Amino acid sequence: TSIRGVAPVGANVISLGRDEIDASGAQSVQQLIQSVPQVSGFGNGGAEFTQGAHSTSGESTPTIHNLGASSSNSTLILIDGHNITPSGNDGYTDPSIIPAIALQRVDILADGDSAVYGSNAVAGVLNFITRKDYEGFLTDVSFSSASPRQTFTFSQLAGHRWETGSAMIAYEYNSTGQLRYGDRDRTRNADLRYLGGSNFKNFNCSPASISTTIASTAQVYAYPYTGAPVAQANNSLAGTCSSSPTSTLLPSANTNTVFATVTQDITDKLRARLDLNYASRVNMNQQAQSAI
């Protein structure tokens, strides 16, 4: 602010340096950011996001204080101070396209700063700072398991610097298995009446049940057919089938990300920089059977 007598000037910036990144044990940028309480919607597994801007193909935009949770997000996402190219078909700004091994630190301004950055920064700013003038090679391999779901990450970093510039390239491969509802006791059984809840079973069975109409007065003939139908309106009490054991609670994901940068000093006051980024993601999400 420029208002005389107002103090303190500026806003606090949360910074996650290389030491914090290594100590966190995070296998990806997504896991790293989920440790920051001010950031919402970026720690949820796979495509099952409940906050922040997200798409069914896996892209996700972290949201500061969960403000503007839509494709027109109010949190500005930057890499080294400049905008990130949107990901996928939905145009989401997903910082997971940067290998975590390439980061030097992450600066989080968890306060509105649209006066400096524009309307995209109403909620705040996330700035992902990559390593500078890195020299040498670095390999990182990590594995985690929460049976039966496992995550494997392989990362490789290479860099070289010279008197007037530097070059760096980073690669990350991440493979995460899927987790089904049936893999956990609390999600395996859709009938929760024994816990004082409701029966979430339905009539979407295999072999299929038959409904005479889709109206609220529909009569459902469940397999095996006994000649005694039940009213579809009584689904919460009389549901006979559960899709929980085969439905996906957290989808599987396989990602490949590459980030390369070259800088060259042209004069004492002029520097040229080129950034190249490639990211590929394949998700597998098993859905429950439905009516036909």
C-alpha positions, 0 to 999 in steps of 0.5 A: 500500500502507498497509504501513509502511516499504514504498517506493516508494508507488504504481505507475508510470503510462505516459502518452501525451500529445497530443504523443506521439499526434501524433508517433506518426502513429497513425490510430486508437486501435488503432494508438496502443496497439500502440506500448506493449509492455505492451499485447497483442492490440490491434495485430493487423490487423482481426479476425485477433487472436491475443491479448487478447479479440476477436470475429470482428466486429472488436471487440477488448479490449487486454490488459496483459501478455496476462493474462485473454485472454477476454471476462472480461478482467482489464484495466480499460478506462476513458474519463475514469475511468468504464467504457466501454459494451460494443461489438457483440453479444459485449460486448467493451470496445473503446476504438476507439469513441473517435476518436483526435482526441478524446484528450488522453492515455492513462494506462496502469497496467501493474500489478495494482490490484484493491484500488482498481478491483476484480477487472477490474483484476487485470492493470492499467488503461487510462484514455483521457482526452478533451480538456477545454475545447477551443475551435475546430475541428480537421481531420485527414486521413491516408493510408497505403499498404502496397501493395495495402493502403491506409488513409484516415482523416478526423477532425473536432473542434469545441469551445466553452467558456463560463464555467461549462462546455464542449461538444465533438464529434469524428467519425472515419471510417477505411477500410482495404482488405483484404490477401490471402495472394496479395499477399505472396510469403511467403504466396502459395505454400502449398507450402513444401517448397522452403524445408524446410517442409511442403506446406499445399495441400489438396484443397478445389479449384475445380472441386471434387475428390471424396472417397469418405468422410471417414475417414482412408482416404479416396480423393480424386479431384482435378480433372482426373480421371485415374482415379488417386486419392490417399489423403487421409491424404497431404494434406501431400504430395499436396495439389493446391490452394491457397486462399492467393491468394484468402483474406484475410490482413487483412480490410477495415474501414470504421468511423464513430465519434462522441464528444460531451461536454457539461459544466456547473457547477451550483454551485462543488462540483457539475458535471454531464456528459453523454457520447454515443458512437456507433460503426459497423464493417463488416468484410469477410473472405474465407475459403477454400473448404471441403468440402461 
